[in-house]
Amino acid sequence: MTDDKQAHDDISYVRSVLERAEDGAGNPAAIYFLWAAITFFGFAIIDFAPEKTGLYWLVAAPLGGILSAVLGHRAGRTTGQPSAREGRIMAMHWGGVLIAMVLIVPLALTHIIDPGDFPRLVLLVIALSYYTAGVHVDRRLIPVSIALAASLAIAGRTAVTRARRAA
């Protein structure tokens, strides 16, 4: 009789974990709001203090990544699905994105690429990273990647138009 009760309790626990996981499928919304705020201020600073934009992103991007990891870990524990493996995969994905963006900096500083192209290259890396995260982790990121790619296309077209007018 005790074994039946234990089995029933175990099944009930698994069911509750699955229900909580389905309610909060994917990444927690707090991560999206965090990056919306970081990005909002990152773009706003360009207009108000362009000389501080690089410093802002140098600090905000890694801190945002750490806070995202904390929020994701907390959400995993809350839903009963903490996964060190998934955490490592996410850290490798987004850490790789950060490294790719850092590696673009010397290209701009040494004028291998035009420094004016730096923001567009970073946006390209981010759009691609959101797409791959959407494919492998959370499908809701794919429309974000499409919006980023569209803004990249608009930014590229605007740059070409400005260059033609200047010539």
OpenMM code with the backbone's topology and positions (N, CA, C; nanometers):
from openmm import Vec3, app, unit

residues = "MET THR ASP ASP LYS GLN ALA HIS ASP ASP ILE SER TYR VAL ARG SER VAL LEU GLU ARG ALA GLU ASP GLY ALA GLY ASN PRO ALA ALA ILE TYR PHE LEU TRP ALA ALA ILE THR PHE PHE GLY PHE ALA ILE ILE ASP PHE ALA PRO GLU LYS THR GLY LEU TYR TRP LEU VAL ALA ALA PRO LEU GLY GLY ILE LEU SER ALA VAL LEU GLY HIS ARG ALA GLY ARG THR THR GLY GLN PRO SER ALA ARG GLU GLY ARG ILE MET ALA MET HIS TRP GLY GLY VAL LEU ILE ALA MET VAL LEU ILE VAL PRO LEU ALA LEU THR HIS ILE ILE ASP PRO GLY ASP PHE PRO ARG LEU VAL LEU LEU VAL ILE ALA LEU SER TYR TYR THR ALA GLY VAL HIS VAL ASP ARG ARG LEU ILE PRO VAL SER ILE ALA LEU ALA ALA SER LEU ALA ILE ALA GLY ARG THR ALA VAL THR ARG ALA ARG ARG ALA ALA".split()
positions = [
    Vec3(0.0819, -0.1196, 0.0000),
    Vec3(0.0000, 0.0000, 0.0000),
    Vec3(0.0863, 0.1261, 0.0000),
    Vec3(0.1944, 0.1251, 0.0738),
    Vec3(0.2824, 0.2408, 0.0793),
    Vec3(0.3473, 0.2654, -0.0567),
    Vec3(0.3810, 0.1573, -0.1282),
    Vec3(0.4411, 0.1728, -0.2598),
    Vec3(0.3443, 0.2402, -0.3562),
    Vec3(0.2156, 0.2062, -0.3498),
    Vec3(0.1155, 0.2702, -0.4348),
    Vec3(0.1053, 0.4186, -0.4035),
    Vec3(0.1041, 0.4506, -0.2754),
    Vec3(0.0950, 0.5914, -0.2343),
    Vec3(0.2185, 0.6671, -0.2822),
    Vec3(0.3383, 0.6065, -0.2670),
    Vec3(0.4627, 0.6709, -0.3105),
    Vec3(0.4611, 0.6919, -0.4615),
    Vec3(0.4174, 0.5903, -0.5362),
    Vec3(0.4103, 0.6026, -0.6823),
    Vec3(0.3127, 0.7130, -0.7215),
    Vec3(0.1988, 0.7212, -0.6542),
    Vec3(0.0997, 0.8254, -0.6816),
    Vec3(0.1589, 0.9633, -0.6541),
    Vec3(0.2292, 0.9771, -0.5423),
    Vec3(0.2925, 1.1046, -0.5077),
    Vec3(0.3988, 1.1441, -0.6104),
    Vec3(0.4766, 1.0451, -0.6544),
    Vec3(0.5796, 1.0722, -0.7542),
    Vec3(0.5187, 1.1188, -0.8858),
    Vec3(0.4119, 1.0515, -0.9282),
    Vec3(0.3445, 1.0904, -1.0527),
    Vec3(0.2827, 1.2292, -1.0387),
    Vec3(0.2262, 1.2583, -0.9249),
    Vec3(0.1684, 1.3914, -0.9012),
    Vec3(0.2760, 1.4991, -0.9079),
    Vec3(0.3919, 1.4675, -0.8501),
    Vec3(0.5016, 1.5639, -0.8536),
    Vec3(0.5465, 1.5893, -0.9976),
    Vec3(0.5655, 1.4831, -1.0744),
    Vec3(0.6080, 1.4972, -1.2136),
    Vec3(0.5042, 1.5769, -1.2925),
    Vec3(0.3774, 1.5496, -1.2705),
    Vec3(0.2711, 1.6227, -1.3385),
    Vec3(0.2778, 1.7720, -1.3049),
    Vec3(0.2988, 1.8058, -1.1779),
    Vec3(0.3041, 1.9471, -1.1390),
    Vec3(0.4253, 2.0161, -1.2004),
    Vec3(0.5382, 1.9456, -1.2088),
    Vec3(0.6569, 2.0034, -1.2730),
    Vec3(0.6287, 2.0315, -1.4195),
    Vec3(0.5665, 1.9354, -1.4883),
    Vec3(0.5351, 1.9540, -1.6305),
    Vec3(0.4373, 2.0687, -1.6518),
    Vec3(0.3374, 2.0808, -1.5661),
    Vec3(0.2407, 2.1904, -1.5792),
    Vec3(0.3084, 2.3256, -1.5589),
    Vec3(0.3957, 2.3348, -1.4581),
    Vec3(0.4668, 2.4614, -1.4352),
    Vec3(0.5582, 2.4915, -1.5520),
    Vec3(0.6221, 2.3905, -1.6084),
    Vec3(0.7134, 2.4111, -1.7207),
    Vec3(0.6378, 2.4589, -1.8437),
    Vec3(0.5179, 2.4038, -1.8668),
    Vec3(0.4393, 2.4460, -1.9822),
    Vec3(0.3905, 2.5895, -1.9660),
    Vec3(0.3579, 2.6281, -1.8433),
    Vec3(0.3136, 2.7652, -1.8194),
    Vec3(0.4247, 2.8648, -1.8477),
    Vec3(0.5469, 2.8306, -1.8169),
    Vec3(0.6585, 2.9217, -1.8358),
    Vec3(0.7544, 2.8715, -1.9409),
    Vec3(0.7009, 2.8210, -2.0528),
    Vec3(0.7846, 2.7625, -2.1568),
    Vec3(0.8854, 2.8639, -2.2089),
    Vec3(1.0053, 2.8158, -2.2387),
    Vec3(1.1085, 2.9026, -2.2928),
    Vec3(1.1757, 2.9828, -2.1827),
    Vec3(1.2339, 3.0909, -2.2225),
    Vec3(1.3037, 3.1769, -2.1275),
    Vec3(1.2040, 3.2601, -2.0486),
    Vec3(1.2399, 3.2963, -1.9252),
    Vec3(1.1493, 3.3807, -1.8477),
    Vec3(1.1378, 3.5199, -1.9110),
    Vec3(1.0186, 3.5769, -1.9020),
    Vec3(0.9931, 3.7080, -1.9625),
    Vec3(1.0846, 3.8151, -1.9058),
    Vec3(1.1277, 3.8000, -1.7816),
    Vec3(1.2142, 3.9006, -1.7194),
    Vec3(1.3427, 3.9211, -1.8002),
    Vec3(1.3935, 3.8150, -1.8622),
    Vec3(1.5150, 3.8280, -1.9435),
    Vec3(1.4882, 3.9167, -2.0641),
    Vec3(1.3726, 3.8995, -2.1271),
    Vec3(1.3394, 3.9821, -2.2431),
    Vec3(1.3220, 4.1285, -2.2030),
    Vec3(1.2576, 4.1525, -2.0895),
    Vec3(1.2401, 4.2904, -2.0423),
    Vec3(1.3748, 4.3512, -2.0028),
    Vec3(1.4614, 4.2717, -1.9429),
    Vec3(1.5951, 4.3196, -1.9076),
    Vec3(1.6682, 4.3692, -2.0325),
    Vec3(1.6686, 4.2864, -2.1374),
    Vec3(1.7414, 4.3249, -2.2588),
    Vec3(1.6712, 4.4370, -2.3349),
    Vec3(1.5397, 4.4445, -2.3219),
    Vec3(1.4688, 4.5587, -2.3816),
    Vec3(1.5155, 4.6881, -2.3156),
    Vec3(1.5286, 4.6872, -2.1837),
    Vec3(1.5740, 4.8071, -2.1115),
    Vec3(1.7196, 4.8395, -2.1450),
    Vec3(1.8059, 4.7377, -2.1434),
    Vec3(1.9472, 4.7601, -2.1750),
    Vec3(1.9608, 4.8172, -2.3155),
    Vec3(1.8883, 4.7607, -2.4103),
    Vec3(1.8954, 4.8066, -2.5487),
    Vec3(1.8386, 4.9471, -2.5637),
    Vec3(1.7261, 4.9747, -2.4973),
    Vec3(1.6664, 5.1086, -2.5038),
    Vec3(1.7681, 5.2145, -2.4609),
    Vec3(1.8293, 5.1928, -2.3451),
    Vec3(1.9268, 5.2913, -2.2963),
    Vec3(2.0528, 5.2926, -2.3818),
    Vec3(2.0885, 5.1774, -2.4371),
    Vec3(2.2055, 5.1706, -2.5242),
    Vec3(2.1880, 5.2506, -2.6516),
    Vec3(2.0670, 5.2488, -2.7063),
    Vec3(2.0420, 5.3299, -2.8258),
    Vec3(2.0193, 5.4761, -2.7902),
    Vec3(1.9589, 5.5020, -2.6757),
    Vec3(1.9344, 5.6404, -2.6340),
    Vec3(2.0650, 5.7133, -2.6046),
    Vec3(2.1619, 5.6429, -2.5483),
    Vec3(2.2880, 5.7075, -2.5135),
    Vec3(2.3622, 5.7569, -2.6379),
    Vec3(2.3361, 5.6940, -2.7505),
    Vec3(2.3985, 5.7367, -2.8760),
    Vec3(2.3604, 5.8816, -2.9063),
    Vec3(2.2351, 5.9179, -2.8780),
    Vec3(2.1878, 6.0535, -2.9059),
    Vec3(2.2328, 6.1550, -2.8017),
    Vec3(2.2451, 6.1127, -2.6764),
    Vec3(2.2731, 6.2071, -2.5689),
    Vec3(2.4203, 6.2159, -2.5314),
    Vec3(2.4921, 6.1066, -2.5398),
    Vec3(2.6347, 6.1052, -2.5042),
    Vec3(2.7065, 6.0011, -2.5889),
    Vec3(2.7209, 6.0279, -2.7189),
    Vec3(2.7778, 5.9264, -2.8080),
    Vec3(2.9172, 5.8794, -2.7668),
    Vec3(2.9936, 5.9662, -2.7020),
    Vec3(3.1286, 5.9279, -2.6609),
    Vec3(3.1280, 5.8222, -2.5500),
    Vec3(3.0133, 5.8023, -2.4837),
    Vec3(3.0042, 5.7045, -2.3751),
    Vec3(2.9354, 5.5743, -2.4186),
    Vec3(2.8981, 5.5651, -2.5438),
    Vec3(2.8270, 5.4472, -2.5932),
    Vec3(2.9098, 5.3200, -2.5776),
    Vec3(3.0362, 5.3246, -2.6174),
    Vec3(3.1220, 5.2067, -2.6074),
    Vec3(3.1372, 5.1597, -2.4633),
    Vec3(3.1598, 5.2542, -2.3720),
    Vec3(3.1734, 5.2198, -2.2310),
    Vec3(3.0438, 5.1598, -2.1771),
    Vec3(2.9304, 5.2181, -2.2184),
    Vec3(2.8005, 5.1657, -2.1743),
    Vec3(2.7886, 5.0176, -2.2116),
    Vec3(2.8140, 4.9858, -2.3393),
    Vec3(2.7979, 4.8482, -2.3843),
    Vec3(2.9035, 4.7565, -2.3252),
    Vec3(3.0235, 4.8102, -2.2995),
    Vec3(3.1291, 4.7310, -2.2381),
    Vec3(3.0875, 4.6836, -2.0992),
    Vec3(3.0105, 4.7655, -2.0293),
    Vec3(2.9633, 4.7305, -1.8952),
    Vec3(2.8278, 4.6590, -1.9014),
    Vec3(2.7339, 4.7140, -1.9776),
    Vec3(2.5959, 4.6635, -1.9776),
    Vec3(2.5838, 4.5232, -2.0369),
    Vec3(2.6562, 4.4939, -2.1434),
    Vec3(2.6414, 4.3627, -2.2084),
    Vec3(2.6856, 4.2479, -2.1167),
    Vec3(2.8053, 4.2527, -2.0582),
    Vec3(2.8418, 4.1421, -1.9687),
    Vec3(2.7536, 4.1346, -1.8436),
    Vec3(2.7213, 4.2499, -1.7838),
    Vec3(2.6346, 4.2481, -1.6659),
    Vec3(2.4960, 4.1947, -1.7009),
    Vec3(2.4442, 4.2341, -1.8175),
    Vec3(2.3154, 4.1821, -1.8622),
    Vec3(2.3212, 4.0313, -1.8839),
    Vec3(2.4335, 3.9837, -1.9363),
    Vec3(2.4495, 3.8393, -1.9554),
    Vec3(2.4506, 3.7642, -1.8235),
    Vec3(2.5220, 3.8195, -1.7257),
    Vec3(2.5262, 3.7554, -1.5935),
    Vec3(2.3884, 3.7563, -1.5293),
    Vec3(2.3202, 3.8703, -1.5354),
    Vec3(2.1864, 3.8788, -1.4771),
    Vec3(2.0889, 3.7859, -1.5502),
    Vec3(2.1027, 3.7728, -1.6811),
    Vec3(2.0188, 3.6795, -1.7574),
    Vec3(2.0408, 3.5364, -1.7102),
    Vec3(2.1670, 3.5013, -1.6859),
    Vec3(2.1978, 3.3658, -1.6376),
    Vec3(2.1343, 3.3420, -1.5010),
    Vec3(2.1422, 3.4423, -1.4138),
    Vec3(2.0817, 3.4292, -1.2809),
    Vec3(1.9305, 3.4125, -1.2931),
    Vec3(1.8676, 3.4959, -1.3772),
    Vec3(1.7222, 3.4866, -1.3959),
    Vec3(1.6825, 3.3520, -1.4558),
    Vec3(1.7590, 3.3047, -1.5530),
    Vec3(1.7303, 3.1749, -1.6144),
    Vec3(1.7468, 3.0606, -1.5159),
    Vec3(1.8517, 3.0668, -1.4350),
    Vec3(1.8738, 2.9625, -1.3343),
    Vec3(1.7609, 2.9619, -1.2320),
    Vec3(1.7216, 3.0805, -1.1876),
    Vec3(1.6122, 3.0913, -1.0904),
    Vec3(1.4818, 3.0376, -1.1504),
    Vec3(1.4557, 3.0691, -1.2769),
    Vec3(1.3337, 3.0193, -1.3415),
    Vec3(1.3371, 2.8674, -1.3536),
    Vec3(1.4547, 2.8116, -1.3832),
    Vec3(1.4675, 2.6660, -1.3912),
    Vec3(1.4383, 2.5994, -1.2585),
    Vec3(1.4875, 2.6575, -1.1510),
    Vec3(1.4597, 2.6016, -1.0186),
    Vec3(1.3125, 2.6155, -0.9831),
    Vec3(1.2516, 2.7278, -1.0194),
    Vec3(1.1109, 2.7507, -0.9880),
    Vec3(1.0215, 2.6487, -1.0579),
    Vec3(1.0541, 2.6174, -1.1832),
    Vec3(0.9724, 2.5208, -1.2571),
    Vec3(1.0116, 2.3776, -1.2259),
    Vec3(1.1131, 2.3600, -1.1437),
    Vec3(1.1568, 2.2251, -1.1094),
    Vec3(1.2413, 2.1621, -1.2167),
    Vec3(1.3000, 2.2454, -1.3040),
    Vec3(1.3801, 2.1935, -1.4137),
    Vec3(1.5173, 2.2582, -1.4208),
    Vec3(1.5919, 2.2585, -1.3109),
    Vec3(1.7259, 2.3168, -1.3215),
    Vec3(1.8130, 2.2270, -1.4086),
    Vec3(1.8813, 2.2847, -1.5031),
    Vec3(1.9631, 2.2051, -1.5934),
    Vec3(2.0989, 2.2720, -1.6099),
    Vec3(2.1998, 2.2132, -1.5499),
    Vec3(2.3349, 2.2671, -1.5636),
    Vec3(2.3790, 2.2591, -1.7101),
    Vec3(2.3397, 2.1533, -1.7780),
    Vec3(2.3770, 2.1367, -1.9195),
    Vec3(2.3187, 2.2487, -2.0038),
    Vec3(2.1897, 2.2762, -1.9867),
    Vec3(2.1262, 2.3834, -2.0635),
    Vec3(2.1888, 2.5182, -2.0295),
    Vec3(2.2206, 2.5382, -1.9031),
    Vec3(2.2869, 2.6615, -1.8619),
    Vec3(2.4217, 2.6786, -1.9303),
    Vec3(2.4982, 2.5703, -1.9386),
    Vec3(2.6280, 2.5772, -2.0071),
    Vec3(2.6103, 2.6059, -2.1559),
    Vec3(2.5107, 2.5450, -2.2172),
    Vec3(2.4861, 2.5682, -2.3600),
    Vec3(2.4502, 2.7147, -2.3837),
    Vec3(2.3632, 2.7682, -2.2998),
    Vec3(2.3241, 2.9093, -2.3147),
    Vec3(2.4444, 3.0011, -2.2914),
    Vec3(2.5252, 2.9699, -2.1900),
    Vec3(2.6440, 3.0513, -2.1612),
    Vec3(2.7418, 3.0465, -2.2786),
    Vec3(2.7572, 2.9288, -2.3387),
    Vec3(2.8471, 2.9174, -2.4538),
    Vec3(2.7926, 2.9958, -2.5733),
    Vec3(2.6616, 2.9863, -2.5957),
    Vec3(2.6011, 3.0572, -2.7098),
    Vec3(2.6179, 3.2083, -2.6946),
    Vec3(2.5679, 3.2628, -2.5845),
    Vec3(2.5690, 3.4081, -2.5671),
    Vec3(2.7094, 3.4591, -2.5363),
    Vec3(2.7916, 3.3789, -2.4698),
    Vec3(2.9315, 3.4172, -2.4489),
    Vec3(3.0051, 3.4258, -2.5820),
    Vec3(2.9758, 3.3326, -2.6713),
    Vec3(3.0345, 3.3365, -2.8053),
    Vec3(2.9923, 3.4602, -2.8822),
    Vec3(2.8685, 3.5006, -2.8640),
    Vec3(2.8195, 3.6229, -2.9283),
    Vec3(2.8980, 3.7434, -2.8758),
    Vec3(2.9137, 3.7490, -2.7450),
    Vec3(2.9888, 3.8596, -2.6842),
    Vec3(3.1326, 3.8619, -2.7360),
    Vec3(3.1958, 3.7457, -2.7433),
    Vec3(3.3329, 3.7378, -2.7936),
    Vec3(3.3396, 3.7832, -2.9392),
    Vec3(3.2430, 3.7423, -3.0204),
    Vec3(3.2410, 3.7841, -3.1609),
    Vec3(3.2327, 3.9356, -3.1725),
    Vec3(3.1507, 3.9972, -3.0877),
    Vec3(3.1386, 4.1433, -3.0927),
    Vec3(3.2684, 4.2100, -3.0476),
    Vec3(3.3314, 4.1546, -2.9453),
    Vec3(3.4584, 4.2104, -2.8982),
    Vec3(3.5649, 4.1976, -3.0069),
    Vec3(3.5616, 4.0890, -3.0823),
    Vec3(3.6611, 4.0682, -3.1883),
    Vec3(3.6421, 4.1642, -3.3058),
    Vec3(3.5260, 4.2251, -3.3168),
    Vec3(3.5030, 4.3235, -3.4228),
    Vec3(3.5704, 4.4565, -3.3874),
    Vec3(3.5856, 4.4844, -3.2585),
    Vec3(3.6414, 4.6121, -3.2133),
    Vec3(3.7785, 4.6403, -3.2741),
    Vec3(3.8768, 4.5477, -3.2663),
    Vec3(4.0073, 4.5794, -3.3262),
    Vec3(3.9999, 4.6038, -3.4770),
    Vec3(3.9050, 4.5392, -3.5427),
    Vec3(3.8902, 4.5619, -3.6868),
    Vec3(3.8503, 4.7067, -3.7143),
    Vec3(3.7652, 4.7610, -3.6290),
    Vec3(3.7234, 4.9011, -3.6452),
    Vec3(3.8345, 4.9956, -3.6007),
    Vec3(3.9010, 4.9632, -3.4907),
    Vec3(4.0066, 5.0518, -3.4391),
    Vec3(4.1250, 5.0628, -3.5347),
    Vec3(4.1549, 4.9553, -3.6067),
    Vec3(4.2668, 4.9564, -3.7020),
    Vec3(4.2211, 4.9924, -3.8434),
    Vec3(4.0952, 5.0271, -3.8584),
    Vec3(4.0352, 5.0682, -3.9865),
    Vec3(4.0405, 4.9582, -4.0923),
    Vec3(4.0476, 4.8319, -4.0479),
    Vec3(4.0328, 4.7219, -4.1428),
    Vec3(3.8894, 4.7256, -4.1959),
    Vec3(3.7976, 4.7574, -4.1060),
    Vec3(3.6615, 4.7904, -4.1488),
    Vec3(3.6394, 4.9370, -4.1140),
    Vec3(3.5518, 5.0012, -4.1836),
    Vec3(3.5201, 5.1403, -4.1533),
    Vec3(3.4539, 5.1467, -4.0160),
    Vec3(3.5036, 5.2306, -3.9259),
    Vec3(3.4422, 5.2391, -3.7926),
    Vec3(3.2921, 5.2662, -3.7966),
    Vec3(3.2461, 5.3334, -3.9009),
    Vec3(3.1024, 5.3583, -3.9158),
    Vec3(3.0227, 5.2315, -3.9411),
    Vec3(3.0910, 5.1270, -3.9878),
    Vec3(3.0240, 4.9987, -4.0130),
    Vec3(3.0161, 4.9115, -3.8878),
    Vec3(3.0868, 4.9488, -3.7813),
    Vec3(3.0898, 4.8699, -3.6589),
    Vec3(2.9495, 4.8403, -3.6047),
    Vec3(2.8632, 4.9413, -3.5892),
    Vec3(2.7298, 4.9113, -3.5354),
    Vec3(2.6510, 4.8134, -3.6222),
    Vec3(2.6642, 4.8241, -3.7540),
    Vec3(2.5912, 4.7329, -3.8423),
    Vec3(2.6451, 4.5901, -3.8317),
    Vec3(2.7762, 4.5754, -3.8166),
    Vec3(2.8327, 4.4412, -3.8002),
    Vec3(2.7894, 4.3791, -3.6676),
    Vec3(2.7858, 4.4600, -3.5628),
    Vec3(2.7383, 4.4103, -3.4336),
    Vec3(2.5918, 4.3683, -3.4457),
    Vec3(2.5124, 4.4496, -3.5129),
    Vec3(2.3712, 4.4158, -3.5328),
    Vec3(2.3566, 4.2867, -3.6133),
    Vec3(2.4413, 4.2668, -3.7112),
    Vec3(2.4398, 4.1424, -3.7888),
    Vec3(2.4693, 4.0216, -3.6993),
    Vec3(2.5712, 4.0327, -3.6146),
    Vec3(2.6056, 3.9236, -3.5228),
    Vec3(2.4882, 3.8958, -3.4282),
    Vec3(2.4273, 4.0021, -3.3769),
    Vec3(2.3148, 3.9854, -3.2845),
    Vec3(2.1951, 3.9216, -3.3552),
    Vec3(2.1647, 3.9668, -3.4762),
    Vec3(2.0523, 3.9092, -3.5510),
    Vec3(2.0751, 3.7598, -3.5752),
    Vec3(2.1957, 3.7243, -3.6153),
    Vec3(2.2272, 3.5832, -3.6389),
    Vec3(2.2198, 3.5029, -3.5094),
    Vec3(2.2675, 3.5609, -3.4003),
    Vec3(2.2650, 3.4885, -3.2727),
    Vec3(2.1229, 3.4679, -3.2235),
    Vec3(2.0357, 3.5666, -3.2427),
    Vec3(1.8962, 3.5484, -3.2031),
    Vec3(1.8302, 3.4417, -3.2902),
    Vec3(1.8652, 3.4383, -3.4177),
    Vec3(1.8075, 3.3363, -3.5054),
    Vec3(1.8506, 3.1966, -3.4609),
    Vec3(1.9816, 3.1780, -3.4366),
    Vec3(2.0272, 3.0453, -3.3965),
    Vec3(1.9714, 3.0066, -3.2593),
    Vec3(1.9588, 3.1026, -3.1683),
    Vec3(1.8957, 3.0737, -3.0391),
    Vec3(1.7487, 3.0375, -3.0599),
    Vec3(1.6842, 3.1019, -3.1567),
    Vec3(1.5451, 3.0694, -3.1876),
    Vec3(1.5297, 2.9295, -3.2435),
    Vec3(1.6240, 2.8891, -3.3248),
    Vec3(1.6188, 2.7540, -3.3821),
    Vec3(1.6434, 2.6481, -3.2751),
    Vec3(1.7392, 2.6733, -3.1866),
    Vec3(1.7822, 2.5706, -3.0924),
    Vec3(1.7209, 2.5792, -2.9537),
    Vec3(1.6709, 2.6952, -2.9139),
    Vec3(1.6277, 2.7112, -2.7754),
    Vec3(1.4828, 2.7543, -2.7620),
    Vec3(1.4473, 2.8665, -2.8232),
    Vec3(1.3163, 2.9266, -2.8004),
    Vec3(1.2671, 2.9897, -2.9297),
    Vec3(1.1695, 2.9284, -2.9920),
    Vec3(1.1199, 2.9737, -3.1220),
    Vec3(1.0740, 3.1195, -3.1223),
    Vec3(1.0393, 3.1719, -3.0048),
    Vec3(0.9937, 3.3112, -2.9989),
    Vec3(1.1039, 3.4098, -3.0357),
    Vec3(1.2287, 3.3663, -3.0404),
    Vec3(1.3384, 3.4554, -3.0760),
    Vec3(1.3532, 3.4734, -3.2270),
    Vec3(1.2933, 3.3871, -3.3057),
    Vec3(1.3055, 3.3985, -3.4513),
    Vec3(1.2430, 3.5282, -3.5030),
    Vec3(1.1213, 3.5664, -3.4613),
    Vec3(1.0696, 3.6960, -3.5080),
    Vec3(1.1571, 3.8145, -3.4643),
    Vec3(1.2191, 3.8030, -3.3490),
    Vec3(1.3106, 3.9086, -3.3042),
    Vec3(1.4275, 3.9178, -3.4016),
    Vec3(1.4810, 3.8023, -3.4420),
    Vec3(1.5935, 3.8031, -3.5353),
    Vec3(1.5526, 3.8616, -3.6700),
    Vec3(1.4309, 3.8348, -3.7124),
    Vec3(1.3820, 3.8902, -3.8389),
    Vec3(1.3702, 4.0422, -3.8288),
    Vec3(1.3194, 4.0919, -3.7154),
    Vec3(1.3100, 4.2373, -3.6944),
    Vec3(1.4488, 4.3009, -3.6928),
    Vec3(1.5447, 4.2341, -3.6284),
    Vec3(1.6815, 4.2861, -3.6265),
    Vec3(1.7411, 4.2879, -3.7671),
    Vec3(1.7175, 4.1824, -3.8428),
    Vec3(1.7688, 4.1767, -3.9800),
    Vec3(1.7046, 4.2859, -4.0656),
    Vec3(1.5764, 4.3099, -4.0445),
    Vec3(1.5089, 4.4169, -4.1186),
    Vec3(1.5680, 4.5527, -4.0831),
    Vec3(1.5949, 4.5750, -3.9549),
    Vec3(1.6553, 4.7033, -3.9165),
    Vec3(1.7963, 4.7149, -3.9732),
    Vec3(1.8663, 4.6032, -3.9848),
    Vec3(1.9985, 4.6039, -4.0469),
    Vec3(1.9878, 4.6417, -4.1938),
    Vec3(1.8884, 4.5868, -4.2620),
    Vec3(1.8679, 4.6202, -4.4036),
    Vec3(1.8345, 4.7683, -4.4201),
    Vec3(1.7519, 4.8205, -4.3313),
    Vec3(1.7161, 4.9629, -4.3361),
    Vec3(1.8392, 5.0489, -4.3077),
    Vec3(1.9173, 5.0099, -4.2066),
    Vec3(2.0380, 5.0853, -4.1731),
    Vec3(2.1371, 5.0826, -4.2889),
    Vec3(2.1516, 4.9691, -4.3546),
    Vec3(2.2409, 4.9586, -4.4694),
    Vec3(2.1949, 5.0448, -4.5843),
    Vec3(2.0656, 5.0450, -4.6087),
    Vec3(2.0114, 5.1266, -4.7170),
    Vec3(2.0303, 5.2754, -4.6872),
    Vec3(2.0094, 5.3139, -4.5614),
    Vec3(2.0295, 5.4532, -4.5226),
    Vec3(2.1744, 5.4945, -4.5399),
    Vec3(2.2671, 5.4067, -4.5044),
    Vec3(2.4106, 5.4363, -4.5185),
    Vec3(2.4479, 5.4526, -4.6643),
    Vec3(2.3939, 5.3690, -4.7509),
    Vec3(2.4218, 5.3796, -4.8945),
    Vec3(2.3656, 5.5110, -4.9482),
    Vec3(2.2458, 5.5465, -4.9069),
    Vec3(2.1842, 5.6721, -4.9514),
    Vec3(2.2690, 5.7914, -4.9080),
    Vec3(2.3170, 5.7913, -4.7829),
    Vec3(2.4026, 5.9003, -4.7330),
    Vec3(2.5326, 5.9079, -4.8119),
    Vec3(2.5911, 5.7920, -4.8413),
    Vec3(2.7166, 5.7899, -4.9167),
    Vec3(2.6980, 5.8448, -5.0572),
    Vec3(2.5877, 5.8132, -5.1189),
    Vec3(2.5599, 5.8653, -5.2550),
    Vec3(2.5419, 6.0155, -5.2526),
    Vec3(2.4737, 6.0668, -5.1500),
    Vec3(2.4523, 6.2110, -5.1396),
    Vec3(2.5838, 6.2840, -5.1150),
    Vec3(2.6719, 6.2208, -5.0381),
    Vec3(2.8003, 6.2835, -5.0069),
    Vec3(2.8920, 6.2864, -5.1288),
    Vec3(2.8738, 6.1918, -5.2210),
    Vec3(2.9621, 6.1835, -5.3387),
    Vec3(2.9240, 6.2767, -5.4473),
] * unit.nanometer
topology = app.Topology()
chain = topology.addChain("A")
for resn in residues:
    res = topology.addResidue(resn, chain)
    for name in ("N", "CA", "C"):
        topology.addAtom(name, app.Element.getBySymbol(name[0]), res)
